[in-house]
Amino acid sequence: MVDKKKVDKKGNAADAVMELIIDDITHNKIPGGILNASALSDKYNVGMSICREALHRLSARDIISFSPNKGYKVIENAYLL
C-alpha cells in the first residue's frame, strides 16, 4: 500500500507504485509474471492512472514488456537496478 502522506503528486505516486512493483518482481510475488493495472490498483490502493503510469515507466526501463491485447509481462532476467 502506498503511504498517501508521502505522495503529493501523481508522479510521486507512480514512483512509489513502481518501486512496489519492482519489489514484488524481485520477490516473485507476481503470479505468472503478468501485471494487471486493475489488480495493482486494488492491491496498492491507488488509482488506475497511477498504476498505468508506473507500468509505462517500467516498460520504458525494459523491466516489463507491453503487448497489445495481452498487457504487461515481466521480462525474464530483467536488470532491476
PyMOL commands that set and color helices and strands:
alter all, ss='L'
color gray80, all
select helices_A, chain A and resi 10-26+31-33+37-44+48-60
alter helices_A, ss='H'
color red, helices_A
select strands_A, chain A and resi 34-35+64-67+71-74
alter strands_A, ss='S'
color yellow, strands_A
deselect
rebuild
show_as cartoon
